[in-house]
Protein backbone atom coordinates (compact mmCIF):
# COMPACT_ATOMS: atom_id res chain seq x y z
CA UNK A 1 0.00 0.00 0.00
CA UNK A 2 2.79 2.42 0.94
CA UNK A 3 4.63 1.57 -2.29
CA UNK A 4 1.81 1.96 -4.83
CA UNK A 5 -1.57 3.05 -3.43
CA UNK A 6 -0.59 5.98 -1.18
CA UNK A 7 1.51 7.86 -3.80
CA UNK A 8 -1.21 7.28 -6.43
CA UNK A 9 -4.05 8.62 -4.26
CA UNK A 10 -2.01 11.64 -3.09
CA UNK A 11 -1.09 12.57 -6.66
CA UNK A 12 -4.69 12.02 -7.78
CA UNK A 13 -5.93 14.43 -5.10
CA UNK A 14 -3.43 17.09 -6.17
CA UNK A 15 -4.36 16.60 -9.83
CA UNK A 16 -7.84 17.95 -9.07
CA UNK A 17 -6.20 21.18 -7.85
CA UNK A 18 -3.91 21.34 -10.90
CA UNK A 19 -6.88 21.11 -13.24
CA UNK A 20 -9.41 23.01 -11.13
CA UNK A 21 -8.79 26.51 -12.53
CA UNK A 22 -9.95 27.77 -9.05
CA UNK A 23 -13.37 26.09 -9.55
CA UNK A 24 -13.22 25.32 -5.83
CA UNK A 25 -13.22 29.02 -4.84
CA UNK A 26 -17.00 29.48 -4.31
CA UNK A 27 -17.06 26.68 -1.74
CA UNK A 28 -14.19 28.27 0.22
CA UNK A 29 -15.77 31.69 0.69
CA UNK A 30 -17.33 31.88 4.16
CA UNK A 31 -19.02 34.93 5.78
CA UNK A 32 -16.89 36.96 8.21
CA UNK A 33 -13.70 35.06 7.28
CA UNK A 34 -10.71 36.11 5.21
CA UNK A 35 -10.01 33.81 2.26
CA UNK A 36 -6.47 33.88 0.83
CA UNK A 37 -6.27 30.44 -0.78
CA UNK A 38 -5.97 32.01 -4.23
CA UNK A 39 -2.57 33.43 -5.19
CA UNK A 40 -2.37 37.26 -5.03
CA UNK A 41 -6.03 37.53 -3.99
CA UNK A 42 -7.50 38.08 -0.52
CA UNK A 43 -11.25 38.20 -0.08
CA UNK A 44 -13.61 39.03 2.79
CA UNK A 45 -17.40 38.68 2.78
CA UNK A 46 -19.66 40.08 5.51
CA UNK A 47 -22.64 37.79 4.93
CA UNK A 48 -24.70 35.82 2.42
CA UNK A 49 -28.34 36.80 2.02
CA UNK A 50 -31.41 34.66 1.35
CA UNK A 51 -31.03 35.19 -2.43
CA UNK A 52 -27.54 33.64 -2.37
CA UNK A 53 -25.76 36.97 -2.91
CA UNK A 54 -22.66 37.88 -0.92
CA UNK A 55 -22.90 41.26 0.80
CA UNK A 56 -20.23 43.84 1.72
CA UNK A 57 -17.38 42.26 -0.22
CA UNK A 58 -13.79 43.48 0.18
CA UNK A 59 -11.08 42.17 -2.17
CA UNK A 60 -7.37 42.91 -2.27
CA UNK A 61 -5.79 42.04 -5.61
CA UNK A 62 -1.96 42.21 -5.53
CA UNK A 63 -1.48 41.70 -9.26
CA UNK A 64 2.26 42.52 -9.13
CA UNK A 65 4.97 43.34 -6.57
CA UNK A 66 4.52 47.14 -6.76
CA UNK A 67 0.87 47.65 -7.64
CA UNK A 68 -2.40 46.44 -6.17
CA UNK A 69 -6.06 47.28 -6.00
CA UNK A 70 -8.72 47.11 -3.32
CA UNK A 71 -12.27 46.47 -4.43
CA UNK A 72 -15.38 47.05 -2.35
CA UNK A 73 -18.83 45.94 -3.52
CA UNK A 74 -22.23 45.93 -1.85
CA UNK A 75 -23.21 42.59 -3.39
CA UNK A 76 -21.71 39.91 -5.58
CA UNK A 77 -22.03 36.36 -6.81
CA UNK A 78 -20.03 33.70 -8.64
CA UNK A 79 -20.94 32.90 -12.23
CA UNK A 80 -19.62 30.59 -14.95
CA UNK A 81 -19.40 31.38 -18.66
CA UNK A 82 -17.64 29.36 -21.38
CA UNK A 83 -15.99 27.12 -18.74
CA UNK A 84 -14.53 30.17 -17.00
CA UNK A 85 -15.42 31.37 -13.51
CA UNK A 86 -16.29 35.00 -12.83
CA UNK A 87 -17.02 37.02 -9.72
CA UNK A 88 -19.79 39.52 -10.56
CA UNK A 89 -19.67 42.62 -8.31
CA UNK A 90 -22.40 45.26 -7.94
CA UNK A 91 -22.28 48.88 -6.69
CA UNK A 92 -18.83 49.53 -5.36
CA UNK A 93 -15.46 51.18 -5.68
CA UNK A 94 -12.02 50.20 -6.96
CA UNK A 95 -8.97 51.75 -5.28
CA UNK A 96 -6.00 51.40 -7.62
CA UNK A 97 -2.64 51.75 -5.82
CA UNK A 98 0.09 52.42 -8.36
CA UNK A 99 3.59 53.36 -7.11
CA UNK A 100 2.19 55.00 -4.01
CA UNK A 101 -0.54 56.90 -5.86
CA UNK A 102 -4.19 56.04 -5.32
CA UNK A 103 -7.05 56.51 -7.77
CA UNK A 104 -10.71 55.70 -7.08
CA UNK A 105 -13.16 54.33 -9.65
CA UNK A 106 -16.87 53.92 -8.90
CA UNK A 107 -18.83 51.19 -10.65
CA UNK A 108 -22.37 49.89 -10.84
CA UNK A 109 -21.34 46.47 -12.10
CA UNK A 110 -17.99 44.82 -12.84
CA UNK A 111 -16.51 41.35 -12.94
CA UNK A 112 -13.31 39.51 -12.04
CA UNK A 113 -12.14 36.70 -14.29
CA UNK A 114 -11.01 34.07 -11.78
CA UNK A 115 -9.25 32.03 -14.47
CA UNK A 116 -6.44 34.63 -14.26
CA UNK A 117 -5.65 33.48 -10.73
CA UNK A 118 -4.13 30.27 -9.45
CA UNK A 119 -4.18 28.34 -6.22
CA UNK A 120 -1.41 28.79 -3.65
CA UNK A 121 -1.30 25.04 -3.24
CA UNK A 122 1.84 23.39 -4.60
CA UNK A 123 1.02 22.04 -8.05
CA UNK A 124 4.22 20.12 -8.67
CA UNK A 125 4.33 16.52 -7.40
CA UNK A 126 5.97 16.05 -4.03
CA UNK A 127 8.28 13.09 -3.51
CA UNK A 128 5.55 11.28 -1.54
CA UNK A 129 3.28 11.49 -4.60
CA UNK A 130 5.77 10.17 -7.18
CA UNK A 131 5.48 6.57 -8.34
CA UNK A 132 8.12 4.18 -7.00
CA UNK A 133 8.90 3.21 -10.63
CA UNK A 134 9.79 6.81 -11.50
CA UNK A 135 11.93 7.11 -8.37
CA UNK A 136 13.82 3.94 -9.26
CA UNK A 137 14.29 5.19 -12.81
CA UNK A 138 15.89 8.38 -11.48
CA UNK A 139 18.11 6.58 -8.98
CA UNK A 140 19.42 3.68 -11.03
CA UNK A 141 20.06 5.45 -14.32
CA UNK A 142 23.45 6.88 -15.25
CA UNK A 143 23.89 10.64 -15.19
CA UNK A 144 23.52 10.93 -18.98
CA UNK A 145 20.34 8.87 -19.03
CA UNK A 146 18.97 10.88 -16.10
CA UNK A 147 19.53 14.06 -18.11
CA UNK A 148 17.47 12.59 -20.97
CA UNK A 149 14.64 11.77 -18.56
CA UNK A 150 14.74 15.31 -17.21
CA UNK A 151 14.82 16.99 -20.63
CA UNK A 152 12.28 14.62 -22.14
CA UNK A 153 9.59 15.42 -19.56
CA UNK A 154 7.16 17.75 -21.34
CA UNK A 155 4.55 17.76 -18.57
CA UNK A 156 4.22 21.27 -17.13
CA UNK A 157 3.70 19.91 -13.63
CA UNK A 158 5.67 16.69 -14.07
CA UNK A 159 8.33 15.33 -11.75
CA UNK A 160 11.89 15.90 -12.97
CA UNK A 161 15.03 14.07 -11.91
CA UNK A 162 17.87 16.05 -10.40
CA UNK A 163 21.66 15.86 -10.57
CA UNK A 164 22.24 17.48 -7.18
CA UNK A 165 23.60 15.21 -4.46
CA UNK A 166 21.22 16.49 -1.77
CA UNK A 167 18.14 15.90 -3.92
CA UNK A 168 19.39 12.47 -4.94
CA UNK A 169 19.80 11.64 -1.24
CA UNK A 170 16.20 12.74 -0.64
CA UNK A 171 15.08 10.56 -3.55
CA UNK A 172 16.96 7.62 -2.04
CA UNK A 173 15.38 8.16 1.37
CA UNK A 174 11.90 8.21 -0.13
CA UNK A 175 12.47 5.19 -2.38
CA UNK A 176 14.15 2.94 0.19
CA UNK A 177 11.78 3.92 3.00
CA UNK A 178 8.84 2.72 0.87
CA UNK A 179 10.57 -0.59 0.16
CA UNK A 180 12.28 -0.85 3.54
CA UNK A 181 9.43 -0.23 6.01
CA UNK A 182 7.17 -3.08 4.78
CA UNK A 183 10.02 -5.48 5.60
CA UNK A 184 9.37 -4.76 9.29
CA UNK A 185 5.79 -6.11 9.06
CA UNK A 186 6.82 -9.80 9.08
CA UNK A 187 9.42 -8.99 11.76
CA UNK A 188 6.73 -7.48 14.03
CA UNK A 189 4.48 -10.46 13.30
CA UNK A 190 7.21 -12.88 14.43
CA UNK A 191 7.87 -10.81 17.58
CA UNK A 192 4.13 -10.82 18.38
CA UNK A 193 4.05 -14.60 17.83
CA UNK A 194 6.59 -14.99 20.66
CA UNK A 195 3.63 -14.64 23.03
CA UNK A 196 2.52 -18.10 21.87
CA UNK A 197 5.57 -19.83 23.30
CA UNK A 198 4.55 -18.97 26.86
CA UNK A 199 1.32 -20.05 28.53
CA UNK A 200 -0.96 -17.38 29.98
CA UNK A 201 -1.01 -19.32 33.24
CA UNK A 202 2.76 -19.55 33.51
CA UNK A 203 4.77 -17.52 36.04
CA UNK A 204 5.99 -14.17 34.73
CA UNK A 205 3.66 -14.09 31.71
CA UNK A 206 2.59 -10.48 32.42
CA UNK A 207 6.21 -9.28 32.51
CA UNK A 208 6.96 -11.28 29.36
CA UNK A 209 4.01 -9.63 27.57
CA UNK A 210 5.28 -6.16 28.55
CA UNK A 211 8.76 -7.04 27.26
CA UNK A 212 7.31 -8.12 23.90
CA UNK A 213 5.34 -4.86 23.69
CA UNK A 214 8.44 -2.76 24.48
CA UNK A 215 10.45 -4.75 21.92
CA UNK A 216 7.81 -4.01 19.28
CA UNK A 217 7.92 -0.27 20.06
CA UNK A 218 11.73 -0.31 19.87
CA UNK A 219 11.66 -2.03 16.47
CA UNK A 220 9.15 0.49 15.07
CA UNK A 221 11.28 3.39 16.35
CA UNK A 222 14.40 1.70 15.00
CA UNK A 223 12.84 1.39 11.53
CA UNK A 224 11.97 5.11 11.51
CA UNK A 225 15.48 6.10 12.59
CA UNK A 226 17.18 3.90 10.00
CA UNK A 227 15.23 5.49 7.12
CA UNK A 228 17.07 8.76 7.81
CA UNK A 229 20.38 7.05 6.97
CA UNK A 230 19.43 6.07 3.44
CA UNK A 231 21.38 8.02 0.83
CA UNK A 232 22.47 7.91 -2.79
CA UNK A 233 25.28 5.61 -1.64
CA UNK A 234 23.43 2.52 -2.84
CA UNK A 235 25.78 0.02 -1.17
CA UNK A 236 25.10 1.61 2.21
CA UNK A 237 21.36 1.73 1.52
CA UNK A 238 21.19 -1.94 0.53
CA UNK A 239 23.09 -2.89 3.68
CA UNK A 240 20.47 -1.08 5.76
CA UNK A 241 17.75 -3.06 4.00
CA UNK A 242 19.36 -6.30 5.15
CA UNK A 243 18.80 -5.34 8.82
CA UNK A 244 15.07 -6.27 9.04
CA UNK A 245 15.67 -9.47 7.05
CA UNK A 246 18.47 -10.47 9.42
CA UNK A 247 16.41 -9.63 12.53
CA UNK A 248 13.44 -11.56 11.16
CA UNK A 249 15.67 -14.62 10.65
CA UNK A 250 17.06 -14.38 14.19
CA UNK A 251 13.67 -14.00 15.87
CA UNK A 252 12.15 -16.73 13.70
CA UNK A 253 14.96 -19.13 14.68
CA UNK A 254 14.43 -18.23 18.35
CA UNK A 255 10.65 -18.73 18.01
CA UNK A 256 11.13 -22.07 16.26
CA UNK A 257 13.60 -23.30 18.86
CA UNK A 258 11.39 -22.24 21.79
CA UNK A 259 8.36 -23.87 20.14
CA UNK A 260 10.16 -27.18 19.90
CA UNK A 261 11.30 -26.88 23.53
CA UNK A 262 7.81 -26.07 24.87
CA UNK A 263 6.20 -28.92 22.88
CA UNK A 264 8.36 -31.54 24.58
N, C-alpha and C positions, 0 to 999 in steps of 0.2 A: 504493500500500500504506500509506504513512504518513498519507494523507488519510482512508481509509475502514477498512481492515482492522485496523490497529494499535489505534485507539481502540475498535473493536467488540470485539476479543478481550480487551483489558484490562478493559473494562466487564463483559464476560461472565464473566470470572474473578472479579471482585469481586461479581457478583450471586450467585454460589454462597455467598459469605460472608454476604451480606445475608439470604439465605433459609435459611441452615444451621441456625439456632437451636442453635448450638454442637454440632451433630452430629459435627463433626470432632474434638472433645475427646478421645475414647478413643484415637485414633491419635497424639495429641501427648504423651500421658503415657508417659515413659520412666523406668525404674528409675534411682535415684541422681541424678536431675536435677530442678531446680526448674522448674515449669511455671507461667508467669504470663500466658499468652496471653489468658485470660478476664478480663474487667474485674472488679475488686474481689475476685479469687480467686487465691490462690497455693497450689500443690499440690506435695507431695513424696512420692515412693513409694520405699521401700527396695528392693523386688524384686517379681518376679512368679513365682508358683510354678507347678508342673506342672499344676495344675487351672485355671489362668488367673486366679487371684485375686491382687490386689495385696496386699502385706504391709507393715505398719508405715507407715501413711498419715498424713501431717500436712497439714492444710489451714488456711490463714488466710483468713477471710471478712470483709473490711472492708465491711460492708453499708451503713455511712454514715460521715460524716467524723469522728464522735466515738466511735462504738461499733464493736466487732469481736468476732469469736470465733475461737478456735483449736480445731480438732477433731483428736483423735488416734484412730485405729482400728487394730486388729490386722490386719484383712483388709477387703477391699472389692471391688466389681465394678461395672461399668456395666450398666444395664438400660434397656429401652425399654418404655413402656406408654402406649397411646393417643397415639402420635406424640410423646410427650415423653420426654426422656432423664433418667434418674435415676442417682445414685451411691449404691449401697447400702453402708452401713458396718456392720461388726460389732465388738462388744466394744471399747468405747473411752470417751473422755471428751470433754466439751465445756466449754471455758473461755470463759465470757461476760465480756467486758470492757466495762463500762458506766460511763462517766464516772469512770474510774479505779478502780472497784470490780470485783472479780473473783469470779465464782461458778462452781462446778464441778458438772457434771451427768454422772453415769455412765449408760451405755446398753449394752444388749445388741445392739440393732439400730436403726438410724435411716437416713434417706435424705435426700439433697439433690436438689431439683428443679432441674436444670441449665437449664431453660427460663427461669428467673428471671435468668439471667446472659447477658451479651452479650460478643461479641468486642471486643478492643481495636483491632482493625483498623478503619481509616476506612471507614465505610459509604457516605458521600456520594461521588458521582462527582468524581474529580479532573479538572482541565482536559484532561489527556492522554487521558481516557476519554470525553470528550464529543464527540458527532458534529459534524463540520464544518458541517453544516446548522444545528444548534442554535446554534453559535458565530456563524455569519453572521447568524442571525435576531436574536441579541442585539446584534450590532455595528451592523447597518444599519437597525435600527428607530429610530423617534423615541423620545424619553424616555417619552411617554405610552403608546405601544404596548409599550415594554419593561416598563412597570409592569403592564400587562395580562398579559403573558407570565409575569411573576413571580408575580402574584396568582392566575393561573389554573392554576398547577402544583399539582396535588393529590397528587402522588407524595411519600410521606414521605421518600424518599431521592433525590428528583429534583434535577436541576441547576436553579438559579435565577439569572436575570440580576441584575446589580448596577448601581446608579447611580453608585457611587464611581469617581472617576477612576483610581485606582491599579488597581482590579480590572478596569476596562475596558481599561487598558493591558496588563494580563496576558492578557486575552482576545485582544487584538489581536496580541500576540506569538505566542500559541499558534496562532491562525488563520492569520496570514500566514506563519509558519515552516512550517506544513504545506503551504501552497500554494507558498511561495517556494523551499524547498530542492529539490523535484523539478526546478525550472528549471535547476539546476546540473548535472543528469545529462547533457543534450545538450551543455552547455558542456564538461564533462570528456571526453565522447566525442570532440568536435572536437579538443580539445587532445591527446588520445591519438593521434588520426589524423594529427597532425603528424609522427609518426615515419615515416609512409609516404612523405613527400616527400624523405627522405634515404636513400640506399642504405646497407646495413649495411657495405659494403666501402669507403665513402667516408671521407675523412680527417675526423677529429673527430666521428665518429658516437657514440662512447662519451660524450663531453662533452655532445653534443646530447641524448642520451637522459637524462642526469642532469638537464639543464636542464628538460626536459619533465616529469620526475618532480617536481622542486622546484616548478615552476609549478602542477602539479596539487595538491600539498600546500598551497601558498599559497591557491589558489582555494577549497579545502575549508575552510581556516581562516577565510578572508575571509567565506564564506557563514555560518559559525557566529557570527562577530562581528557581522555585519549584522543577524542576527535579534534581537539585543539592542536594536536601535534602532527596532524597530517599536513603534508606540504608537497611541492612539486618534485621533491626528491622521492621518486617512485619506489626505490628500494626500501627506504625508511617506511614509507606508507604501507607497503605490502607486508613488512615485518610486523607492523602494528596490527594488521588484519589477522595475523596468525594467533595473536593473544587469545581471543575468545575461543578459537578452535582448540588451542592447547588446553585452556582451562576446562572446556567442555569434556575433553578426553580424560583429564585428570579426575574430575568429579564423577564422570560416568564410571570410570574404573573403580573409584572408591565406593560408589553406590552398588555396583555389581558385586564387589568383594563382600561388602556388608550384608547384602541380600543373601548371598550364599551362606555366610556365617550364621545369620539369624534363622535360616531355614533348617539348619541342622539341629 
